Amino acid sequence: MSERLEAQWPGRIGFEEALARQEELVAAKRTPSSLPDQVLLLEHDAVYTIGRTPDRSSLPPESALPHPLFAINRGGQATFHGPGQLIGYPIIDLRRCGQDLHRYLRWLESLLIELLEGEGLPGERREGLTGVWVQNRKIASIGVGVRHWITMHGFALNVCGDLSPFNQIVPCGIQGVEMTSIERETGNPISVVDVAARFEKLIDLRVDELRRDNAASTASRA
């Protein structure tokens, strides 16, 4: 029997609280234990984040931002998190998944594309750009951190709500990018809670695929 991925839905919480929860889970998984791989699914109060990079060209002066800014241990440039986004923070031990960060990123993208297909939207990748798009409009941003091959941070999928805070930055450092959401693309009202429930089922099914791929590659090298 495959090991399930445990999902948590803490609701709408502050960024600092969510970061503390991630750090606790990552620390717990570093040592041998029965703690399963997990995913935190939530909404954030409005906040901007940026990866730890000396290049801050995606940001205006911090005093010009309408919401707090956090520099965190993920890759990538500035983005916005706020109500109406589904935030997903998988805490997954990549030592069981081939220790391949590139493959993990592509796996996250494929999950989001499959989720969007269920909403009738043609999500797609763009060459050289991490994330998910609907035609030329970006609908999901991905930025991950890894400590001792255990993942943290993850993705932000725009479900509904106000997208105007993105106008204060250069989202993900991509000049001229247009941000969109499921609600904007479909014209139908939709809730983050409903999308979270669908994603929870999807990631639980697909996490075993990530592990099987590792088992197959390990066996082929033996």
N, C-alpha and C positions, 0 to 999 in steps of 0.2 A: 504494500500500500504506500502511495506517495505521500510525502509530508506536505501538509497544507501550509499555505501562506496566511498568516494571521493579520486581519485588517482591523484597524481602529478608526473610529469616526468621532474625534473630539469636538467637532462642530467648528464654530468660528472662534479662533483664539489668536492672541498676539504672536508676532514673529518670535520674540525672545522666548516665550513659553514653548513654542514648537521646536525651536533650536535646542533648548535644554532637554526636551524629551528625546530628540534624535541622539544627542550626545550620550545620554544615559543608555539607550538601547545599543548604540555602537560599542560603548565600553563593555557592556554586559556580554556582547557576542564575541569579544576578543578572546575571552577565556572559555575553555570547554564547558558547555552547559547545554541544557535542553531548550534554551530559548529559540523559538522558530524564527525563520525569516518573517519580516513584518512589513506592512505598509501603513503609514499614517495618511488618511484622506481627510482634508479639512479645508476651511476657508480662513483667510487672514484678514485682520484689520489692515487698512491701507498702509503700504510700506514700499520703499524702493530697496533693491539689493544690487550689489555688484560683486563680481569675483575679486579675489585678491590679486590685483594687477596694477602696475604703475600707470597704465594707460586709462585715464578717466575721461577720454574724449566723448564718451556716450552720455556724460552728465553735465548739466550746467553747474554753476556754483551751488554748493549745498544749501546756502541760504535762500536760493530761488525755488527749492523744491517744496511742494505743499505737504509732503508727508516725510516721516523719518527715513533715514538712509542707513543701511547696514552693509559693511564689507564682510564677506563670508568666504569660507573655504570651498568654493566651487569654481568651475571654469566659467568663462564668459563675461560679457559686459553687463551694463545696467538693464534691469527690467523692473516692472511694477507688479505687485501682488495686492489684491484687495477683494472685497465682497463681489461675488459673481464669478469668481474663478474656482475651479477645482484644483487644489494643490495636492500633489501626491509625493510622499517621501518614502520610497522603498528602502528598507534596511535589510539588505541582502548580502550574504557571505559569498563573494565572488571566488573565494578559494574553492567553492563547490561548483563553480560555473566557468572554469577555464581561465580565470584571472585575465579576462579580456575586456577591457573597458570599452573599446570600440564596439564590440559585439553587443555589450550591454546597452549602449546608447541606441544602437539600431533596433534592439529588442523593445526598448521603451517607445521609440517612434512607431514601430509596428503595432503595438498595443493601442496607441492613440488613434492610429489610422483605422484599425478595426472598430474601435469605439465609435468613431465618426461615421463609419459605414452604416452602423446601426441607427444613426440619426439621419441617414440619407444624404450624407455629405462626402464628397470625394477628397479625402485627405491625402496628402502626398508629401514626399521629401523633396528637398532642393539640394542639388549637388554642392558640396562644400559648406552647407549650412545646417547645423543641428536644429531640430525642431520639426513642426508639422505645419503645413500650409494648405489653404483651400485656394487653388489657382495662385494668384500672386499676393494673397493676403495671409498673414501669419495668424494662426489660431492657437498654437501651443508652443511654449518655450521650454527648453530642457537645459538644466545645468546641474551637474552632479559633483559630489565630493566623495573621496574614498580614503578611508583610514584603515591601514592594515588589511586591505582588500575587502573591507566592509563598506557598503555604499551608504550615503546620506544625501540630503537634498533630493532633487528629482525633477518634477515637471509642474507647469502651471497651464491648465487648459481654460481658455476663456469660454465660459458657458453663457453668461448673461451679464447685465449690469453695465456700468459706466466705463467706457474705454478711454475717456479723455485724459486721465492721468498719464497715459503713454505719451501724450503730446509734449510733456515737459522734458523728455529724455530722447535719446536715439536708441530705441529698443534693440537690445542685443548688439548694439553697435552697427546696425544695418541702416544706412542712410536711405530715407524715403520709404521705409517699410510701412505698410498699412496693416494695422491690427484689426482682427475681426473676432466674432464669437459665434457659437452655435445658434444663439437666438437671432443674431443679426443675419446670418446666412439663411436660416430656414424661415424667418418671419413668425416663428411660433414661440410662445412662452415656454420656458423650461427652467427647472430648478437644479441647483448644484447637488442637492440631496439625491435626486433621482439619478443624475449622471454618476455620482459617486457609487450608488448601489450597483449600477451596471458595470462600472469599472472594477469594483471589488470582485464580482463574479469572473470577469474576464482575466484579471491578473492572477487569480487563484488557479485558473485552468492553465494559464500559459507559463507560470513560473516553473512548472515541471519540465516544460520544453527547454528552458534555459539550462536546467540541470542535465537533461538527457543529452543535449548537444555536447556538454562537457564530458559526460561518460563515454560517448561515442569517440570523441577526439582522443581521450586518454587511452581507450582500448586500441585505437589504430596505431598509436605510438609504441605500444607494448611489444 
